[in-house]
Amino acid sequence: MKKQILSLLLIAVMMAMLLPTVAFADYYGTQWVYTDNGKSLNVRSTPSTGNNIIGSLKYGAEVTVVEMYSNGWAQILWQQNPDPVAAECLRRIWRGVRAAAVPGES
């Protein structure tokens, strides 16, 4: 009985670890920088506003999102490296053009 409960608990924990990836899967791919004030978007060393800014992206810049996090951050390819930006400043549609479909998206 204890082994069954532990097995079920382990399965539940493993599935919970997959949720952030599954929940945001349709946001992968091409997006554009869109800030409310029209200014640049900071690229950071880790997904937190308290960490160092390592660069910036101009308003309207096209980016490739490689991962989305449930805490409001997105991992983008920047200078051939994956680096975090605030996901709220990214858009799938830019000036009426929708980004290309992502594999697995309906």
The first five atom37 places (N, CA, C, CB, O) and aatype in JSON, in Angstrom:
{
  "aatype": [12, 11, 11, 5, 9, 10, 15, 10, 10, 10, 9, 0, 19, 12, 12, 0, 12, 10, 10, 14, 16, 19, 0, 13, 0, 3, 18, 18, 7, 16, 5, 17, 19, 18, 16, 3, 2, 7, 11, 15, 10, 2, 19, 1, 15, 16, 14, 15, 16, 7, 2, 2, 9, 9, 7, 15, 10, 11, 18, 7, 0, 6, 19, 16, 19, 19, 6, 12, 18, 15, 2, 7, 17, 0, 5, 9, 10, 17, 5, 5, 2, 14, 3, 14, 19, 0, 0, 6, 4, 10, 1, 1, 9, 17, 1, 7, 19, 1, 0, 0, 0, 19, 14, 7, 6, 15],
  "atom_mask": [
    [1, 1, 1, 1, 1],
    [1, 1, 1, 1, 1],
    [1, 1, 1, 1, 1],
    [1, 1, 1, 1, 1],
    [1, 1, 1, 1, 1],
    [1, 1, 1, 1, 1],
    [1, 1, 1, 1, 1],
    [1, 1, 1, 1, 1],
    [1, 1, 1, 1, 1],
    [1, 1, 1, 1, 1],
    [1, 1, 1, 1, 1],
    [1, 1, 1, 1, 1],
    [1, 1, 1, 1, 1],
    [1, 1, 1, 1, 1],
    [1, 1, 1, 1, 1],
    [1, 1, 1, 1, 1],
    [1, 1, 1, 1, 1],
    [1, 1, 1, 1, 1],
    [1, 1, 1, 1, 1],
    [1, 1, 1, 1, 1],
    [1, 1, 1, 1, 1],
    [1, 1, 1, 1, 1],
    [1, 1, 1, 1, 1],
    [1, 1, 1, 1, 1],
    [1, 1, 1, 1, 1],
    [1, 1, 1, 1, 1],
    [1, 1, 1, 1, 1],
    [1, 1, 1, 1, 1],
    [1, 1, 1, 0, 1],
    [1, 1, 1, 1, 1],
    [1, 1, 1, 1, 1],
    [1, 1, 1, 1, 1],
    [1, 1, 1, 1, 1],
    [1, 1, 1, 1, 1],
    [1, 1, 1, 1, 1],
    [1, 1, 1, 1, 1],
    [1, 1, 1, 1, 1],
    [1, 1, 1, 0, 1],
    [1, 1, 1, 1, 1],
    [1, 1, 1, 1, 1],
    [1, 1, 1, 1, 1],
    [1, 1, 1, 1, 1],
    [1, 1, 1, 1, 1],
    [1, 1, 1, 1, 1],
    [1, 1, 1, 1, 1],
    [1, 1, 1, 1, 1],
    [1, 1, 1, 1, 1],
    [1, 1, 1, 1, 1],
    [1, 1, 1, 1, 1],
    [1, 1, 1, 0, 1],
    [1, 1, 1, 1, 1],
    [1, 1, 1, 1, 1],
    [1, 1, 1, 1, 1],
    [1, 1, 1, 1, 1],
    [1, 1, 1, 0, 1],
    [1, 1, 1, 1, 1],
    [1, 1, 1, 1, 1],
    [1, 1, 1, 1, 1],
    [1, 1, 1, 1, 1],
    [1, 1, 1, 0, 1],
    [1, 1, 1, 1, 1],
    [1, 1, 1, 1, 1],
    [1, 1, 1, 1, 1],
    [1, 1, 1, 1, 1],
    [1, 1, 1, 1, 1],
    [1, 1, 1, 1, 1],
    [1, 1, 1, 1, 1],
    [1, 1, 1, 1, 1],
    [1, 1, 1, 1, 1],
    [1, 1, 1, 1, 1],
    [1, 1, 1, 1, 1],
    [1, 1, 1, 0, 1],
    [1, 1, 1, 1, 1],
    [1, 1, 1, 1, 1],
    [1, 1, 1, 1, 1],
    [1, 1, 1, 1, 1],
    [1, 1, 1, 1, 1],
    [1, 1, 1, 1, 1],
    [1, 1, 1, 1, 1],
    [1, 1, 1, 1, 1],
    [1, 1, 1, 1, 1],
    [1, 1, 1, 1, 1],
    [1, 1, 1, 1, 1],
    [1, 1, 1, 1, 1],
    [1, 1, 1, 1, 1],
    [1, 1, 1, 1, 1],
    [1, 1, 1, 1, 1],
    [1, 1, 1, 1, 1],
    [1, 1, 1, 1, 1],
    [1, 1, 1, 1, 1],
    [1, 1, 1, 1, 1],
    [1, 1, 1, 1, 1],
    [1, 1, 1, 1, 1],
    [1, 1, 1, 1, 1],
    [1, 1, 1, 1, 1],
    [1, 1, 1, 0, 1],
    [1, 1, 1, 1, 1],
    [1, 1, 1, 1, 1],
    [1, 1, 1, 1, 1],
    [1, 1, 1, 1, 1],
    [1, 1, 1, 1, 1],
    [1, 1, 1, 1, 1],
    [1, 1, 1, 1, 1],
    [1, 1, 1, 0, 1],
    [1, 1, 1, 1, 1],
    [1, 1, 1, 1, 1]
  ],
  "atom_positions": [
    [[0.82, -1.2, 0.0], [0.0, 0.0, 0.0], [0.86, 1.27, 0.0], [-0.93, 0.0, 1.21], [0.6, 2.21, -0.74]],
    [[1.9, 1.26, 0.85], [2.78, 2.43, 0.91], [3.52, 2.64, -0.42], [3.79, 2.26, 2.05], [3.72, 3.78, -0.84]],
    [[3.92, 1.53, -1.06], [4.61, 1.64, -2.34], [3.69, 2.25, -3.4], [5.13, 0.26, -2.79], [4.14, 3.04, -4.23]],
    [[2.41, 1.88, -3.39], [1.46, 2.42, -4.36], [1.27, 3.92, -4.15], [0.11, 1.7, -4.25], [1.21, 4.69, -5.12]],
    [[1.18, 4.33, -2.9], [1.0, 5.77, -2.6], [2.24, 6.55, -3.02], [0.71, 5.98, -1.08], [2.13, 7.62, -3.61]],
    [[3.42, 6.01, -2.72], [4.65, 6.67, -3.12], [4.77, 6.75, -4.64], [5.86, 5.95, -2.53], [5.23, 7.75, -5.18]],
    [[4.37, 5.68, -5.32], [4.42, 5.69, -6.79], [3.48, 6.74, -7.36], [4.05, 4.3, -7.34], [3.85, 7.47, -8.28]],
    [[2.28, 6.83, -6.83], [1.32, 7.84, -7.29], [1.82, 9.26, -6.99], [-0.05, 7.61, -6.63], [1.65, 10.16, -7.81]],
    [[2.41, 9.44, -5.84], [2.97, 10.75, -5.48], [4.1, 11.14, -6.43], [3.47, 10.74, -4.03], [4.18, 12.29, -6.86]],
    [[4.96, 10.2, -6.75], [6.06, 10.45, -7.67], [5.53, 10.81, -9.06], [6.98, 9.21, -7.75], [6.05, 11.73, -9.69]],
    [[4.54, 10.12, -9.53], [3.93, 10.42, -10.83], [3.31, 11.81, -10.81], [2.87, 9.36, -11.21], [3.46, 12.57, -11.77]],
    [[2.62, 12.16, -9.73], [1.99, 13.49, -9.63], [3.05, 14.6, -9.66], [1.16, 13.58, -8.35], [2.85, 15.63, -10.3]],
    [[4.15, 14.4, -8.96], [5.22, 15.4, -8.93], [5.83, 15.54, -10.32], [6.3, 15.02, -7.9], [6.1, 16.66, -10.76]],
    [[6.06, 14.44, -11.0], [6.65, 14.49, -12.34], [5.71, 15.21, -13.32], [6.97, 13.06, -12.85], [6.17, 15.99, -14.16]],
    [[4.43, 14.96, -13.22], [3.48, 15.63, -14.11], [3.39, 17.12, -13.8], [2.08, 14.98, -13.99], [3.26, 17.93, -14.72]],
    [[3.47, 17.49, -12.54], [3.43, 18.9, -12.15], [4.65, 19.64, -12.7], [3.37, 19.04, -10.63], [4.55, 20.82, -13.03]],
    [[5.77, 18.97, -12.81], [6.97, 19.59, -13.36], [6.82, 19.89, -14.84], [8.18, 18.69, -13.13], [7.46, 20.8, -15.36]],
    [[5.97, 19.15, -15.52], [5.76, 19.36, -16.95], [4.75, 20.46, -17.25], [5.3, 18.07, -17.59], [4.72, 20.97, -18.37]],
    [[3.94, 20.85, -16.29], [2.87, 21.82, -16.53], [3.34, 23.14, -17.13], [2.17, 22.09, -15.26], [2.71, 23.59, -18.09]],
    [[4.39, 23.8, -16.63], [4.77, 25.07, -17.24], [5.09, 24.94, -18.73], [5.97, 25.64, -16.53], [4.75, 25.82, -19.52]],
    [[5.73, 23.84, -19.12], [6.06, 23.63, -20.52], [4.8, 23.39, -21.34], [7.03, 22.46, -20.67], [4.67, 23.96, -22.43]],
    [[3.9, 22.57, -20.86], [2.68, 22.27, -21.6], [1.76, 23.47, -21.66], [1.96, 21.08, -20.97], [1.18, 23.76, -22.71]],
    [[1.6, 24.18, -20.56], [0.66, 25.29, -20.49], [1.0, 26.42, -21.44], [0.59, 25.81, -19.09], [0.11, 27.12, -21.91]],
    [[2.28, 26.63, -21.72], [2.69, 27.75, -22.56], [3.27, 27.31, -23.91], [3.7, 28.57, -21.84], [3.93, 28.09, -24.59]],
    [[3.01, 26.05, -24.29], [3.63, 25.53, -25.51], [3.29, 26.33, -26.75], [3.22, 24.1, -25.71], [4.12, 26.43, -27.65]],
    [[2.1, 26.9, -26.84], [1.71, 27.6, -28.06], [2.34, 28.99, -28.17], [0.22, 27.71, -28.14], [2.05, 29.7, -29.13]],
    [[3.16, 29.39, -27.23], [3.82, 30.69, -27.31], [5.24, 30.59, -27.86], [3.85, 31.33, -25.95], [5.91, 31.62, -28.0]],
    [[5.7, 29.4, -28.18], [7.04, 29.26, -28.74], [7.08, 29.8, -30.16], [7.48, 27.78, -28.72], [6.06, 29.85, -30.84]],
    [[8.26, 30.21, -30.59], [8.43, 30.66, -31.97], [8.62, 32.16, -32.06], [0.0, 0.0, 0.0], [9.08, 32.8, -31.12]],
    [[8.26, 32.72, -33.21], [8.47, 34.13, -33.49], [7.49, 35.01, -32.72], [8.34, 34.39, -34.97], [6.29, 34.76, -32.7]],
    [[8.03, 36.04, -32.1], [7.24, 37.07, -31.44], [7.95, 38.4, -31.64], [7.04, 36.75, -29.91], [9.08, 38.45, -32.12]],
    [[7.26, 39.49, -31.26], [7.83, 40.82, -31.39], [7.81, 41.55, -30.05], [7.06, 41.62, -32.45], [6.93, 41.33, -29.22]],
    [[8.8, 42.42, -29.86], [8.89, 43.22, -28.64], [7.82, 44.31, -28.72], [10.32, 43.85, -28.47], [7.74, 45.06, -29.69]],
    [[7.0, 44.37, -27.68], [5.95, 45.39, -27.59], [5.9, 45.89, -26.15], [4.55, 44.82, -28.04], [5.43, 45.18, -25.26]],
    [[6.38, 47.09, -25.92], [6.33, 47.68, -24.59], [5.27, 48.78, -24.6], [7.72, 48.25, -24.16], [5.08, 49.45, -25.61]],
    [[4.59, 48.97, -23.48], [3.53, 49.97, -23.39], [4.02, 51.38, -23.69], [2.9, 49.94, -22.01], [3.29, 52.21, -24.23]],
    [[5.27, 51.66, -23.34], [5.81, 53.01, -23.54], [6.62, 53.15, -24.83], [6.67, 53.39, -22.36], [7.16, 54.22, -25.1]],
    [[6.71, 52.08, -25.61], [7.44, 52.15, -26.87], [8.95, 52.13, -26.72], [0.0, 0.0, 0.0], [9.68, 52.37, -27.69]],
    [[9.43, 51.84, -25.52], [10.87, 51.82, -25.27], [11.42, 50.4, -25.43], [11.19, 52.36, -23.87], [10.68, 49.47, -25.73]],
    [[12.71, 50.25, -25.22], [13.39, 48.96, -25.34], [12.99, 47.99, -24.23], [14.9, 49.16, -25.33], [12.51, 48.39, -23.17]],
    [[13.2, 46.71, -24.51], [12.95, 45.65, -23.54], [14.31, 45.13, -23.06], [12.09, 44.49, -24.17], [15.18, 44.81, -23.87]],
    [[14.48, 45.05, -21.74], [15.74, 44.58, -21.17], [15.88, 43.07, -21.29], [15.86, 45.0, -19.7], [14.92, 42.33, -21.05]],
    [[17.05, 42.62, -21.67], [17.42, 41.21, -21.65], [18.24, 41.02, -20.39], [18.22, 40.77, -22.96], [19.15, 41.81, -20.12]],
    [[17.94, 39.99, -19.62], [18.58, 39.82, -18.31], [19.37, 38.52, -18.22], [17.53, 39.86, -17.2], [19.21, 37.62, -19.04]],
    [[20.22, 38.45, -17.23], [21.04, 37.25, -17.03], [20.23, 36.1, -16.43], [22.23, 37.57, -16.14], [20.5, 34.94, -16.73]],
    [[19.25, 36.41, -15.6], [18.34, 35.41, -15.04], [16.94, 36.02, -14.99], [18.8, 34.94, -13.61], [16.81, 37.25, -15.04]],
    [[15.89, 35.21, -14.89], [14.53, 35.74, -14.93], [14.09, 36.46, -13.65], [13.58, 34.63, -15.21], [13.3, 35.94, -12.87]],
    [[14.61, 37.66, -13.47], [14.27, 38.47, -12.31], [14.65, 39.92, -12.58], [14.97, 37.94, -11.03], [15.67, 40.19, -13.2]],
    [[13.82, 40.85, -12.11], [14.14, 42.26, -12.29], [15.3, 42.69, -11.41], [12.92, 43.12, -12.0], [15.88, 43.76, -11.63]],
    [[15.66, 41.89, -10.44], [16.76, 42.23, -9.55], [18.12, 41.84, -10.1], [0.0, 0.0, 0.0], [19.15, 42.1, -9.47]],
    [[18.14, 41.23, -11.26], [19.41, 40.78, -11.82], [19.92, 41.71, -12.91], [19.27, 39.38, -12.37], [19.18, 42.55, -13.42]],
    [[21.16, 41.54, -13.24], [21.83, 42.42, -14.19], [21.19, 42.4, -15.58], [23.27, 42.04, -14.3], [20.78, 41.36, -16.09]],
    [[21.13, 43.58, -16.16], [20.7, 43.73, -17.55], [21.92, 43.46, -18.41], [20.09, 45.17, -17.83], [22.97, 44.08, -18.22]],
    [[21.77, 42.54, -19.36], [22.91, 42.2, -20.22], [22.74, 42.75, -21.63], [23.1, 40.69, -20.27], [23.64, 42.63, -22.46]],
    [[21.59, 43.36, -21.9], [21.36, 43.95, -23.21], [19.93, 44.45, -23.31], [0.0, 0.0, 0.0], [19.19, 44.44, -22.33]],
    [[19.55, 44.91, -24.5], [18.19, 45.37, -24.7], [17.77, 45.14, -26.15], [18.05, 46.87, -24.34], [18.6, 45.01, -27.05]],
    [[16.46, 45.07, -26.34], [15.86, 44.87, -27.65], [14.97, 46.06, -27.96], [15.06, 43.55, -27.72], [14.19, 46.48, -27.11]],
    [[15.08, 46.59, -29.16], [14.27, 47.74, -29.55], [12.81, 47.34, -29.71], [14.8, 48.34, -30.85], [12.49, 46.2, -30.03]],
    [[11.93, 48.3, -29.48], [10.5, 48.13, -29.71], [10.3, 47.64, -31.14], [9.71, 49.47, -29.45], [10.83, 48.24, -32.08]],
    [[9.54, 46.57, -31.31], [9.28, 46.02, -32.64], [10.26, 44.97, -33.1], [0.0, 0.0, 0.0], [10.09, 44.39, -34.17]],
    [[11.31, 44.72, -32.3], [12.31, 43.71, -32.69], [11.68, 42.32, -32.73], [13.51, 43.73, -31.72], [10.88, 41.97, -31.86]],
    [[12.05, 41.55, -33.73], [11.57, 40.17, -33.85], [12.47, 39.26, -33.02], [11.54, 39.71, -35.34], [13.7, 39.36, -33.1]],
    [[11.87, 38.38, -32.23], [12.64, 37.46, -31.39], [12.11, 36.04, -31.56], [12.59, 37.88, -29.9], [10.99, 35.84, -32.02]],
    [[12.92, 35.07, -31.18], [12.5, 33.68, -31.18], [12.4, 33.21, -29.74], [13.49, 32.79, -31.98], [13.4, 33.17, -29.02]],
    [[11.2, 32.84, -29.33], [10.96, 32.35, -27.97], [11.21, 30.84, -27.96], [9.5, 32.68, -27.49], [10.63, 30.1, -28.75]],
    [[12.07, 30.4, -27.05], [12.39, 28.98, -26.95], [11.77, 28.32, -25.72], [13.89, 28.8, -26.92], [11.69, 27.1, -25.64]],
    [[11.33, 29.14, -24.76], [10.67, 28.6, -23.57], [9.88, 29.69, -22.88], [11.71, 27.98, -22.6], [10.3, 30.85, -22.84]],
    [[8.73, 29.3, -22.33], [7.91, 30.22, -21.54], [7.83, 29.67, -20.13], [6.48, 30.41, -22.18], [7.74, 28.45, -19.92]],
    [[7.86, 30.57, -19.16], [7.76, 30.18, -17.75], [6.46, 30.68, -17.18], [8.96, 30.72, -16.94], [5.94, 31.71, -17.61]],
    [[5.92, 29.97, -16.21], [4.67, 30.36, -15.58], [4.82, 31.59, -14.69], [4.11, 29.21, -14.77], [3.82, 32.15, -14.24]],
    [[6.05, 32.03, -14.44], [6.27, 33.2, -13.57], [6.36, 34.51, -14.35], [7.53, 33.0, -12.77], [6.78, 35.52, -13.8]],
    [[5.98, 34.5, -15.64], [5.94, 35.74, -16.41], [7.19, 36.05, -17.21], [0.0, 0.0, 0.0], [7.34, 37.16, -17.72]],
    [[8.08, 35.11, -17.32], [9.32, 35.31, -18.09], [9.35, 34.39, -19.29], [10.55, 35.08, -17.2], [8.78, 33.31, -19.27]],
    [[10.04, 34.83, -20.34], [10.22, 34.02, -21.54], [11.71, 33.91, -21.83], [9.47, 34.64, -22.75], [12.46, 34.87, -21.63]],
    [[12.12, 32.77, -22.3], [13.51, 32.56, -22.71], [13.56, 32.78, -24.22], [14.03, 31.11, -22.31], [12.84, 32.12, -24.97]],
    [[14.41, 33.7, -24.66], [14.55, 33.99, -26.08], [15.97, 33.69, -26.53], [14.18, 35.46, -26.38], [16.88, 33.59, -25.71]],
    [[16.15, 33.54, -27.83], [17.5, 33.45, -28.36], [18.0, 34.86, -28.61], [17.55, 32.59, -29.67], [17.43, 35.6, -29.41]],
    [[19.05, 35.22, -27.93], [19.64, 36.56, -28.04], [21.14, 36.4, -28.19], [19.29, 37.46, -26.8], [21.8, 35.86, -27.3]],
    [[21.67, 36.87, -29.28], [23.09, 36.69, -29.59], [23.5, 35.22, -29.49], [23.96, 37.54, -28.65], [24.55, 34.89, -28.95]],
    [[22.64, 34.36, -30.03], [22.82, 32.91, -30.08], [22.84, 32.24, -28.72], [24.1, 32.59, -30.8], [23.3, 31.11, -28.59]],
    [[22.35, 32.93, -27.69], [22.25, 32.37, -26.34], [20.82, 32.5, -25.84], [23.24, 33.07, -25.36], [20.13, 33.46, -26.2]],
    [[20.36, 31.55, -25.03], [19.03, 31.68, -24.43], [19.1, 32.61, -23.22], [18.47, 30.3, -24.03], [19.83, 32.34, -22.26]],
    [[18.34, 33.7, -23.26], [18.33, 34.66, -22.16], [16.89, 35.09, -21.88], [19.21, 35.89, -22.49], [16.07, 35.1, -22.79]],
    [[16.57, 35.45, -20.63], [15.2, 35.79, -20.25], [14.83, 37.26, -20.5], [15.01, 35.48, -18.81], [15.65, 38.17, -20.41]],
    [[13.54, 37.43, -20.82], [12.91, 38.75, -20.93], [11.52, 38.66, -20.31], [12.84, 39.24, -22.44], [11.01, 37.56, -20.09]],
    [[10.91, 39.79, -20.02], [9.55, 39.81, -19.48], [8.58, 39.39, -20.59], [9.18, 41.23, -18.92], [8.51, 40.04, -21.63]],
    [[7.84, 38.3, -20.35], [6.94, 37.76, -21.37], [5.81, 38.71, -21.72], [6.37, 36.44, -20.9], [5.3, 38.68, -22.84]],
    [[5.4, 39.57, -20.79], [4.31, 40.49, -21.05], [4.65, 41.51, -22.13], [3.93, 41.21, -19.78], [3.76, 42.18, -22.66]],
    [[5.92, 41.63, -22.47], [6.37, 42.59, -23.49], [6.59, 41.94, -24.84], [7.65, 43.27, -23.04], [7.25, 42.52, -25.71]],
    [[6.04, 40.74, -25.04], [6.16, 40.04, -26.31], [4.77, 39.84, -26.91], [6.88, 38.68, -26.13], [3.8, 39.62, -26.18]],
    [[4.68, 39.91, -28.23], [3.4, 39.72, -28.93], [3.58, 38.76, -30.09], [2.85, 41.07, -29.43], [4.6, 38.77, -30.77]],
    [[2.55, 37.92, -30.32], [2.55, 36.99, -31.45], [2.13, 37.7, -32.74], [1.61, 35.82, -31.17], [2.44, 37.22, -33.83]],
    [[1.44, 38.82, -32.62], [0.97, 39.55, -33.79], [1.63, 40.93, -33.81], [-0.59, 39.68, -33.8], [1.66, 41.62, -32.79]],
    [[2.14, 41.31, -34.96], [2.77, 42.62, -35.1], [2.2, 43.29, -36.34], [4.32, 42.5, -35.19], [2.35, 42.8, -37.46]],
    [[1.55, 44.44, -36.12], [0.96, 45.22, -37.21], [0.11, 44.38, -38.14], [2.05, 45.91, -38.0], [0.19, 44.49, -39.36]],
    [[-0.72, 43.53, -37.54], [-1.65, 42.72, -38.29], [-1.09, 41.43, -38.84], [0.0, 0.0, 0.0], [-1.83, 40.65, -39.45]],
    [[0.19, 41.18, -38.66], [0.81, 39.96, -39.16], [0.97, 38.98, -38.01], [2.18, 40.25, -39.85], [1.6, 39.3, -37.0]],
    [[0.4, 37.79, -38.17], [0.54, 36.76, -37.14], [1.79, 35.95, -37.42], [-0.72, 35.84, -37.08], [2.09, 35.64, -38.57]],
    [[2.51, 35.6, -36.36], [3.71, 34.77, -36.51], [3.33, 33.42, -37.08], [4.43, 34.59, -35.15], [2.19, 32.97, -36.93]],
    [[4.26, 32.77, -37.73], [4.04, 31.46, -38.31], [3.6, 30.47, -37.25], [5.29, 30.96, -39.02], [3.98, 30.59, -36.08]],
    [[2.81, 29.52, -37.65], [2.3, 28.5, -36.72], [3.44, 27.71, -36.12], [1.32, 27.56, -37.43], [4.46, 27.46, -36.76]],
    [[3.24, 27.32, -34.88], [4.22, 26.53, -34.15], [3.83, 25.06, -34.31], [4.29, 26.94, -32.64], [2.65, 24.74, -34.22]],
    [[4.78, 24.16, -34.55], [4.44, 22.74, -34.66], [3.62, 22.28, -33.46], [5.71, 21.89, -34.78], [3.97, 22.57, -32.32]],
    [[2.55, 21.56, -33.72], [1.68, 21.07, -32.65], [0.58, 22.03, -32.27], [0.0, 0.0, 0.0], [-0.26, 21.69, -31.44]],
    [[0.56, 23.2, -32.85], [-0.46, 24.21, -32.53], [-1.67, 23.98, -33.44], [0.11, 25.67, -32.71], [-1.51, 23.67, -34.62]],
    [[-2.85, 24.13, -32.9], [-4.05, 23.95, -33.72], [-4.67, 25.27, -34.08], [-5.06, 23.09, -32.99], [-5.69, 25.31, -34.77]]
  ]
}
